[in-house]
């Protein structure tokens, strides 16, 4: 998801994952496995929405959820 300026949408990491039914511990497992694209600004961590939106397809391609 990019806007007209090429910017990508992002939201706070844990609240957005929990909103989508992903627990905090699983969210960090997915991040550490390189399946969720996150970044920090100061002490806050954010997730790119595109990485959350495409997670199911990437999990299937990887061989299923762990």
PyMOL Python script that loads the backbone (N, CA, C, O; Angstrom):
from pymol import cmd

cmd.read_pdbstr("""\
ATOM      1  N   UNK A   1       0.833  -1.177   0.000  1.00  0.00           N
ATOM      2  CA  UNK A   1       0.000   0.000   0.000  1.00  0.00           C
ATOM      3  C   UNK A   1       0.876   1.239   0.000  1.00  0.00           C
ATOM      4  O   UNK A   1       1.599   1.497   0.963  1.00  0.00           O
ATOM      5  N   UNK A   2       0.814   1.977  -1.040  1.00  0.00           N
ATOM      6  CA  UNK A   2       1.577   3.220  -1.123  1.00  0.00           C
ATOM      7  C   UNK A   2       0.641   4.346  -1.505  1.00  0.00           C
ATOM      8  O   UNK A   2      -0.323   4.145  -2.244  1.00  0.00           O
ATOM      9  N   UNK A   3       0.934   5.537  -0.994  1.00  0.00           N
ATOM     10  CA  UNK A   3       0.158   6.688  -1.412  1.00  0.00           C
ATOM     11  C   UNK A   3       0.783   7.272  -2.677  1.00  0.00           C
ATOM     12  O   UNK A   3       1.715   6.693  -3.235  1.00  0.00           O
ATOM     13  N   UNK A   4       0.281   8.392  -3.119  1.00  0.00           N
ATOM     14  CA  UNK A   4       0.756   8.993  -4.366  1.00  0.00           C
ATOM     15  C   UNK A   4       2.214   9.443  -4.305  1.00  0.00           C
ATOM     16  O   UNK A   4       2.828   9.697  -5.341  1.00  0.00           O
ATOM     17  N   UNK A   5       2.772   9.542  -3.095  1.00  0.00           N
ATOM     18  CA  UNK A   5       4.158   9.966  -2.938  1.00  0.00           C
ATOM     19  C   UNK A   5       5.102   8.791  -2.711  1.00  0.00           C
ATOM     20  O   UNK A   5       6.292   8.990  -2.467  1.00  0.00           O
ATOM     21  N   UNK A   6       4.576   7.561  -2.789  1.00  0.00           N
ATOM     22  CA  UNK A   6       5.400   6.376  -2.588  1.00  0.00           C
ATOM     23  C   UNK A   6       5.571   5.995  -1.129  1.00  0.00           C
ATOM     24  O   UNK A   6       6.364   5.109  -0.812  1.00  0.00           O
ATOM     25  N   UNK A   7       4.832   6.658  -0.226  1.00  0.00           N
ATOM     26  CA  UNK A   7       4.922   6.326   1.196  1.00  0.00           C
ATOM     27  C   UNK A   7       4.117   5.069   1.490  1.00  0.00           C
ATOM     28  O   UNK A   7       3.075   4.837   0.876  1.00  0.00           O
ATOM     29  N   UNK A   8       4.589   4.267   2.415  1.00  0.00           N
ATOM     30  CA  UNK A   8       3.900   3.043   2.777  1.00  0.00           C
ATOM     31  C   UNK A   8       3.177   3.231   4.102  1.00  0.00           C
ATOM     32  O   UNK A   8       3.681   3.896   5.006  1.00  0.00           O
ATOM     33  N   UNK A   9       1.970   2.626   4.211  1.00  0.00           N
ATOM     34  CA  UNK A   9       1.178   2.739   5.431  1.00  0.00           C
ATOM     35  C   UNK A   9       1.757   1.872   6.533  1.00  0.00           C
ATOM     36  O   UNK A   9       2.232   0.764   6.281  1.00  0.00           O
ATOM     37  N   UNK A  10       1.715   2.376   7.745  1.00  0.00           N
ATOM     38  CA  UNK A  10       2.184   1.633   8.908  1.00  0.00           C
ATOM     39  C   UNK A  10       1.340   2.020  10.109  1.00  0.00           C
ATOM     40  O   UNK A  10       0.690   3.065  10.127  1.00  0.00           O
ATOM     41  N   UNK A  11       1.366   1.153  11.112  1.00  0.00           N
ATOM     42  CA  UNK A  11       0.638   1.378  12.356  1.00  0.00           C
ATOM     43  C   UNK A  11       1.495   0.867  13.517  1.00  0.00           C
ATOM     44  O   UNK A  11       2.470   0.149  13.293  1.00  0.00           O
ATOM     45  N   UNK A  12       1.141   1.230  14.760  1.00  0.00           N
ATOM     46  CA  UNK A  12       1.853   0.683  15.911  1.00  0.00           C
ATOM     47  C   UNK A  12       1.813  -0.850  15.879  1.00  0.00           C
ATOM     48  O   UNK A  12       0.761  -1.443  15.640  1.00  0.00           O
ATOM     49  N   UNK A  13       2.953  -1.477  16.119  1.00  0.00           N
ATOM     50  CA  UNK A  13       3.158  -2.904  15.916  1.00  0.00           C
ATOM     51  C   UNK A  13       2.179  -3.787  16.695  1.00  0.00           C
ATOM     52  O   UNK A  13       1.350  -4.463  16.085  1.00  0.00           O
ATOM     53  N   UNK A  14       2.257  -3.794  17.999  1.00  0.00           N
ATOM     54  CA  UNK A  14       1.448  -4.719  18.795  1.00  0.00           C
ATOM     55  C   UNK A  14      -0.046  -4.407  18.709  1.00  0.00           C
ATOM     56  O   UNK A  14      -0.829  -5.336  18.513  1.00  0.00           O
ATOM     57  N   UNK A  15      -0.485  -3.155  18.843  1.00  0.00           N
ATOM     58  CA  UNK A  15      -1.930  -2.899  18.719  1.00  0.00           C
ATOM     59  C   UNK A  15      -2.503  -3.356  17.369  1.00  0.00           C
ATOM     60  O   UNK A  15      -3.615  -3.879  17.318  1.00  0.00           O
ATOM     61  N   UNK A  16      -1.761  -3.164  16.290  1.00  0.00           N
ATOM     62  CA  UNK A  16      -2.276  -3.565  14.971  1.00  0.00           C
ATOM     63  C   UNK A  16      -2.314  -5.089  14.850  1.00  0.00           C
ATOM     64  O   UNK A  16      -3.265  -5.640  14.294  1.00  0.00           O
ATOM     65  N   UNK A  17      -1.305  -5.764  15.359  1.00  0.00           N
ATOM     66  CA  UNK A  17      -1.308  -7.231  15.325  1.00  0.00           C
ATOM     67  C   UNK A  17      -2.467  -7.776  16.151  1.00  0.00           C
ATOM     68  O   UNK A  17      -3.186  -8.668  15.700  1.00  0.00           O
ATOM     69  N   UNK A  18      -2.655  -7.244  17.365  1.00  0.00           N
ATOM     70  CA  UNK A  18      -3.743  -7.707  18.220  1.00  0.00           C
ATOM     71  C   UNK A  18      -5.104  -7.421  17.599  1.00  0.00           C
ATOM     72  O   UNK A  18      -6.031  -8.215  17.755  1.00  0.00           O
ATOM     73  N   UNK A  19      -5.235  -6.309  16.905  1.00  0.00           N
ATOM     74  CA  UNK A  19      -6.488  -5.983  16.221  1.00  0.00           C
ATOM     75  C   UNK A  19      -6.822  -7.045  15.174  1.00  0.00           C
ATOM     76  O   UNK A  19      -7.991  -7.284  14.871  1.00  0.00           O
ATOM     77  N   UNK A  20      -5.782  -7.678  14.624  1.00  0.00           N
ATOM     78  CA  UNK A  20      -5.961  -8.708  13.602  1.00  0.00           C
ATOM     79  C   UNK A  20      -5.926 -10.115  14.170  1.00  0.00           C
ATOM     80  O   UNK A  20      -5.888 -11.091  13.421  1.00  0.00           O
ATOM     81  N   UNK A  21      -5.939 -10.222  15.498  1.00  0.00           N
ATOM     82  CA  UNK A  21      -6.006 -11.528  16.139  1.00  0.00           C
ATOM     83  C   UNK A  21      -4.674 -12.208  16.362  1.00  0.00           C
ATOM     84  O   UNK A  21      -4.637 -13.412  16.614  1.00  0.00           O
ATOM     85  N   UNK A  22      -3.578 -11.469  16.277  1.00  0.00           N
ATOM     86  CA  UNK A  22      -2.243 -12.024  16.487  1.00  0.00           C
ATOM     87  C   UNK A  22      -1.770 -11.586  17.872  1.00  0.00           C
ATOM     88  O   UNK A  22      -1.698 -10.392  18.161  1.00  0.00           O
ATOM     89  N   UNK A  23      -1.449 -12.554  18.720  1.00  0.00           N
ATOM     90  CA  UNK A  23      -1.007 -12.221  20.081  1.00  0.00           C
ATOM     91  C   UNK A  23       0.364 -11.553  20.046  1.00  0.00           C
ATOM     92  O   UNK A  23       1.077 -11.604  19.045  1.00  0.00           O
ATOM     93  N   UNK A  24       0.706 -10.933  21.157  1.00  0.00           N
ATOM     94  CA  UNK A  24       1.987 -10.228  21.255  1.00  0.00           C
ATOM     95  C   UNK A  24       3.158 -11.189  21.054  1.00  0.00           C
ATOM     96  O   UNK A  24       4.105 -10.866  20.337  1.00  0.00           O
ATOM     97  N   UNK A  25       3.103 -12.362  21.677  1.00  0.00           N
ATOM     98  CA  UNK A  25       4.219 -13.301  21.555  1.00  0.00           C
ATOM     99  C   UNK A  25       4.358 -13.830  20.133  1.00  0.00           C
ATOM    100  O   UNK A  25       5.474 -13.968  19.632  1.00  0.00           O
ATOM    101  N   UNK A  26       3.242 -14.127  19.478  1.00  0.00           N
ATOM    102  CA  UNK A  26       3.293 -14.599  18.091  1.00  0.00           C
ATOM    103  C   UNK A  26       3.764 -13.478  17.169  1.00  0.00           C
ATOM    104  O   UNK A  26       4.507 -13.727  16.219  1.00  0.00           O
ATOM    105  N   UNK A  27       3.341 -12.255  17.441  1.00  0.00           N
ATOM    106  CA  UNK A  27       3.776 -11.118  16.630  1.00  0.00           C
ATOM    107  C   UNK A  27       5.296 -10.988  16.664  1.00  0.00           C
ATOM    108  O   UNK A  27       5.922 -10.769  15.626  1.00  0.00           O
ATOM    109  N   UNK A  28       5.892 -11.120  17.844  1.00  0.00           N
ATOM    110  CA  UNK A  28       7.351 -11.036  17.942  1.00  0.00           C
ATOM    111  C   UNK A  28       8.028 -12.241  17.294  1.00  0.00           C
ATOM    112  O   UNK A  28       9.108 -12.098  16.721  1.00  0.00           O
ATOM    113  N   UNK A  29       7.421 -13.424  17.373  1.00  0.00           N
ATOM    114  CA  UNK A  29       7.975 -14.586  16.680  1.00  0.00           C
ATOM    115  C   UNK A  29       7.994 -14.352  15.171  1.00  0.00           C
ATOM    116  O   UNK A  29       8.982 -14.652  14.501  1.00  0.00           O
ATOM    117  N   UNK A  30       6.902 -13.817  14.647  1.00  0.00           N
ATOM    118  CA  UNK A  30       6.820 -13.534  13.213  1.00  0.00           C
ATOM    119  C   UNK A  30       7.838 -12.466  12.810  1.00  0.00           C
ATOM    120  O   UNK A  30       8.472 -12.570  11.760  1.00  0.00           O
ATOM    121  N   UNK A  31       7.989 -11.446  13.645  1.00  0.00           N
ATOM    122  CA  UNK A  31       8.972 -10.395  13.363  1.00  0.00           C
ATOM    123  C   UNK A  31      10.387 -10.975  13.369  1.00  0.00           C
ATOM    124  O   UNK A  31      11.177 -10.703  12.465  1.00  0.00           O
ATOM    125  N   UNK A  32      10.698 -11.766  14.379  1.00  0.00           N
ATOM    126  CA  UNK A  32      12.037 -12.345  14.489  1.00  0.00           C
ATOM    127  C   UNK A  32      12.339 -13.337  13.371  1.00  0.00           C
ATOM    128  O   UNK A  32      13.499 -13.532  13.009  1.00  0.00           O
ATOM    129  N   UNK A  33      11.299 -13.964  12.822  1.00  0.00           N
ATOM    130  CA  UNK A  33      11.470 -14.891  11.705  1.00  0.00           C
ATOM    131  C   UNK A  33      11.568 -14.149  10.372  1.00  0.00           C
ATOM    132  O   UNK A  33      11.781 -14.771   9.331  1.00  0.00           O
ATOM    133  N   UNK A  34      11.414 -12.821  10.398  1.00  0.00           N
ATOM    134  CA  UNK A  34      11.494 -12.028   9.180  1.00  0.00           C
ATOM    135  C   UNK A  34      10.215 -12.027   8.369  1.00  0.00           C
ATOM    136  O   UNK A  34      10.233 -11.671   7.190  1.00  0.00           O
ATOM    137  N   UNK A  35       9.101 -12.420   8.979  1.00  0.00           N
ATOM    138  CA  UNK A  35       7.830 -12.484   8.260  1.00  0.00           C
ATOM    139  C   UNK A  35       7.004 -11.206   8.395  1.00  0.00           C
ATOM    140  O   UNK A  35       6.065 -10.993   7.629  1.00  0.00           O
ATOM    141  N   UNK A  36       7.342 -10.362   9.356  1.00  0.00           N
ATOM    142  CA  UNK A  36       6.683  -9.068   9.487  1.00  0.00           C
ATOM    143  C   UNK A  36       7.740  -7.978   9.406  1.00  0.00           C
ATOM    144  O   UNK A  36       8.771  -8.037  10.076  1.00  0.00           O
ATOM    145  N   UNK A  37       7.466  -6.994   8.579  1.00  0.00           N
ATOM    146  CA  UNK A  37       8.403  -5.884   8.383  1.00  0.00           C
ATOM    147  C   UNK A  37       8.070  -4.779   9.381  1.00  0.00           C
ATOM    148  O   UNK A  37       7.015  -4.148   9.304  1.00  0.00           O
ATOM    149  N   UNK A  38       8.991  -4.558  10.320  1.00  0.00           N
ATOM    150  CA  UNK A  38       8.788  -3.542  11.348  1.00  0.00           C
ATOM    151  C   UNK A  38       9.972  -2.583  11.373  1.00  0.00           C
ATOM    152  O   UNK A  38      11.031  -2.847  10.803  1.00  0.00           O
ATOM    153  N   UNK A  39       9.756  -1.466  12.049  1.00  0.00           N
ATOM    154  CA  UNK A  39      10.827  -0.496  12.254  1.00  0.00           C
ATOM    155  C   UNK A  39      10.518   0.288  13.517  1.00  0.00           C
ATOM    156  O   UNK A  39       9.383   0.295  13.992  1.00  0.00           O
ATOM    157  N   UNK A  40      11.516   0.936  14.050  1.00  0.00           N
ATOM    158  CA  UNK A  40      11.355   1.713  15.278  1.00  0.00           C
ATOM    159  C   UNK A  40      11.576   3.191  15.003  1.00  0.00           C
ATOM    160  O   UNK A  40      12.392   3.582  14.169  1.00  0.00           O
ATOM    161  N   UNK A  41      10.824   3.990  15.729  1.00  0.00           N
ATOM    162  CA  UNK A  41      11.050   5.428  15.815  1.00  0.00           C
ATOM    163  C   UNK A  41      11.125   5.713  17.306  1.00  0.00           C
ATOM    164  O   UNK A  41      10.126   5.628  18.019  1.00  0.00           O
ATOM    165  N   UNK A  42      12.310   6.049  17.761  1.00  0.00           N
ATOM    166  CA  UNK A  42      12.505   6.204  19.198  1.00  0.00           C
ATOM    167  C   UNK A  42      12.286   4.873  19.878  1.00  0.00           C
ATOM    168  O   UNK A  42      12.913   3.877  19.516  1.00  0.00           O
ATOM    169  N   UNK A  43      11.397   4.843  20.866  1.00  0.00           N
ATOM    170  CA  UNK A  43      11.109   3.600  21.586  1.00  0.00           C
ATOM    171  C   UNK A  43       9.870   2.898  21.065  1.00  0.00           C
ATOM    172  O   UNK A  43       9.482   1.862  21.605  1.00  0.00           O
ATOM    173  N   UNK A  44       9.245   3.427  20.040  1.00  0.00           N
ATOM    174  CA  UNK A  44       8.020   2.839  19.490  1.00  0.00           C
ATOM    175  C   UNK A  44       8.333   1.995  18.262  1.00  0.00           C
ATOM    176  O   UNK A  44       9.154   2.376  17.428  1.00  0.00           O
ATOM    177  N   UNK A  45       7.670   0.838  18.159  1.00  0.00           N
ATOM    178  CA  UNK A  45       7.852  -0.051  17.013  1.00  0.00           C
ATOM    179  C   UNK A  45       6.578  -0.026  16.176  1.00  0.00           C
ATOM    180  O   UNK A  45       5.466  -0.022  16.703  1.00  0.00           O
ATOM    181  N   UNK A  46       6.768  -0.008  14.859  1.00  0.00           N
ATOM    182  CA  UNK A  46       5.663   0.047  13.908  1.00  0.00           C
ATOM    183  C   UNK A  46       5.783  -1.111  12.928  1.00  0.00           C
ATOM    184  O   UNK A  46       6.870  -1.642  12.700  1.00  0.00           O
ATOM    185  N   UNK A  47       4.637  -1.495  12.350  1.00  0.00           N
ATOM    186  CA  UNK A  47       4.603  -2.562  11.353  1.00  0.00           C
ATOM    187  C   UNK A  47       4.049  -1.990  10.058  1.00  0.00           C
ATOM    188  O   UNK A  47       3.106  -1.198  10.067  1.00  0.00           O
ATOM    189  N   UNK A  48       4.645  -2.399   8.944  1.00  0.00           N
ATOM    190  CA  UNK A  48       4.113  -1.999   7.639  1.00  0.00           C
ATOM    191  C   UNK A  48       2.872  -2.835   7.368  1.00  0.00           C
ATOM    192  O   UNK A  48       2.915  -4.062   7.454  1.00  0.00           O
ATOM    193  N   UNK A  49       1.775  -2.180   7.042  1.00  0.00           N
ATOM    194  CA  UNK A  49       0.511  -2.881   6.845  1.00  0.00           C
ATOM    195  C   UNK A  49       0.585  -3.886   5.706  1.00  0.00           C
ATOM    196  O   UNK A  49      -0.081  -4.921   5.744  1.00  0.00           O
ATOM    197  N   UNK A  50       1.383  -3.591   4.701  1.00  0.00           N
ATOM    198  CA  UNK A  50       1.520  -4.522   3.586  1.00  0.00           C
ATOM    199  C   UNK A  50       2.061  -5.869   4.069  1.00  0.00           C
ATOM    200  O   UNK A  50       1.636  -6.915   3.580  1.00  0.00           O
ATOM    201  N   UNK A  51       2.988  -5.851   5.020  1.00  0.00           N
ATOM    202  CA  UNK A  51       3.538  -7.116   5.508  1.00  0.00           C
ATOM    203  C   UNK A  51       2.491  -7.902   6.290  1.00  0.00           C
ATOM    204  O   UNK A  51       2.512  -9.132   6.267  1.00  0.00           O
ATOM    205  N   UNK A  52       1.575  -7.221   6.983  1.00  0.00           N
ATOM    206  CA  UNK A  52       0.481  -7.910   7.661  1.00  0.00           C
ATOM    207  C   UNK A  52      -0.553  -8.427   6.660  1.00  0.00           C
ATOM    208  O   UNK A  52      -1.062  -9.538   6.803  1.00  0.00           O
ATOM    209  N   UNK A  53      -0.856  -7.618   5.652  1.00  0.00           N
ATOM    210  CA  UNK A  53      -1.861  -8.009   4.658  1.00  0.00           C
ATOM    211  C   UNK A  53      -1.437  -9.223   3.845  1.00  0.00           C
ATOM    212  O   UNK A  53      -2.278 -10.032   3.453  1.00  0.00           O
ATOM    213  N   UNK A  54      -0.149  -9.356   3.593  1.00  0.00           N
ATOM    214  CA  UNK A  54       0.333 -10.461   2.765  1.00  0.00           C
ATOM    215  C   UNK A  54       0.843 -11.638   3.591  1.00  0.00           C
ATOM    216  O   UNK A  54       1.318 -12.623   3.027  1.00  0.00           O
ATOM    217  N   UNK A  55       0.753 -11.552   4.907  1.00  0.00           N
ATOM    218  CA  UNK A  55       1.258 -12.617   5.772  1.00  0.00           C
ATOM    219  C   UNK A  55       0.635 -13.980   5.473  1.00  0.00           C
ATOM    220  O   UNK A  55       1.379 -14.955   5.370  1.00  0.00           O
ATOM    221  N   UNK A  56      -0.684 -14.105   5.328  1.00  0.00           N
ATOM    222  CA  UNK A  56      -1.244 -15.448   5.055  1.00  0.00           C
ATOM    223  C   UNK A  56      -0.654 -16.102   3.811  1.00  0.00           C
ATOM    224  O   UNK A  56      -0.323 -17.287   3.834  1.00  0.00           O
ATOM    225  N   UNK A  57      -0.518 -15.340   2.723  1.00  0.00           N
ATOM    226  CA  UNK A  57       0.041 -15.905   1.496  1.00  0.00           C
ATOM    227  C   UNK A  57       1.490 -16.338   1.688  1.00  0.00           C
ATOM    228  O   UNK A  57       1.910 -17.377   1.178  1.00  0.00           O
ATOM    229  N   UNK A  58       2.244 -15.537   2.422  1.00  0.00           N
ATOM    230  CA  UNK A  58       3.667 -15.863   2.639  1.00  0.00           C
ATOM    231  C   UNK A  58       3.806 -17.076   3.556  1.00  0.00           C
ATOM    232  O   UNK A  58       4.726 -17.874   3.379  1.00  0.00           O
ATOM    233  N   UNK A  59       2.907 -17.231   4.535  1.00  0.00           N
ATOM    234  CA  UNK A  59       2.950 -18.400   5.391  1.00  0.00           C
ATOM    235  C   UNK A  59       2.640 -19.674   4.601  1.00  0.00           C
ATOM    236  O   UNK A  59       3.277 -20.707   4.807  1.00  0.00           O
ATOM    237  N   UNK A  60       1.668 -19.597   3.703  1.00  0.00           N
ATOM    238  CA  UNK A  60       1.339 -20.744   2.854  1.00  0.00           C
ATOM    239  C   UNK A  60       2.518 -21.083   1.965  1.00  0.00           C
ATOM    240  O   UNK A  60       2.860 -22.255   1.808  1.00  0.00           O
ATOM    241  N   UNK A  61       3.142 -20.075   1.383  1.00  0.00           N
ATOM    242  CA  UNK A  61       4.283 -20.299   0.497  1.00  0.00           C
ATOM    243  C   UNK A  61       5.465 -20.904   1.264  1.00  0.00           C
ATOM    244  O   UNK A  61       6.243 -21.682   0.711  1.00  0.00           O
ATOM    245  N   UNK A  62       5.587 -20.534   2.544  1.00  0.00           N
ATOM    246  CA  UNK A  62       6.681 -21.045   3.375  1.00  0.00           C
ATOM    247  C   UNK A  62       6.427 -22.489   3.821  1.00  0.00           C
ATOM    248  O   UNK A  62       7.353 -23.196   4.217  1.00  0.00           O
ATOM    249  N   UNK A  63       5.178 -22.910   3.753  1.00  0.00           N
ATOM    250  CA  UNK A  63       4.858 -24.279   4.147  1.00  0.00           C
ATOM    251  C   UNK A  63       3.904 -24.366   5.302  1.00  0.00           C
ATOM    252  O   UNK A  63       3.802 -25.413   5.942  1.00  0.00           O
ATOM    253  N   UNK A  64       3.194 -23.282   5.588  1.00  0.00           N
ATOM    254  CA  UNK A  64       2.186 -23.299   6.641  1.00  0.00           C
ATOM    255  C   UNK A  64       2.603 -22.541   7.873  1.00  0.00           C
ATOM    256  O   UNK A  64       3.772 -22.202   8.056  1.00  0.00           O
ATOM    257  N   UNK A  65       1.639 -22.286   8.702  1.00  0.00           N
ATOM    258  CA  UNK A  65       1.895 -21.589   9.966  1.00  0.00           C
ATOM    259  C   UNK A  65       2.628 -22.517  10.907  1.00  0.00           C
ATOM    260  O   UNK A  65       2.387 -23.724  10.928  1.00  0.00           O
ATOM    261  N   UNK A  66       3.518 -21.944  11.678  1.00  0.00           N
ATOM    262  CA  UNK A  66       4.307 -22.735  12.621  1.00  0.00           C
ATOM    263  C   UNK A  66       3.708 -22.685  13.997  1.00  0.00           C
ATOM    264  O   UNK A  66       4.240 -23.295  14.925  1.00  0.00           O
TER     265      UNK A  66
END
""", "prot")
cmd.dss("prot")
cmd.show_as("cartoon", "prot")
cmd.util.cbc("prot")
cmd.orient("prot")
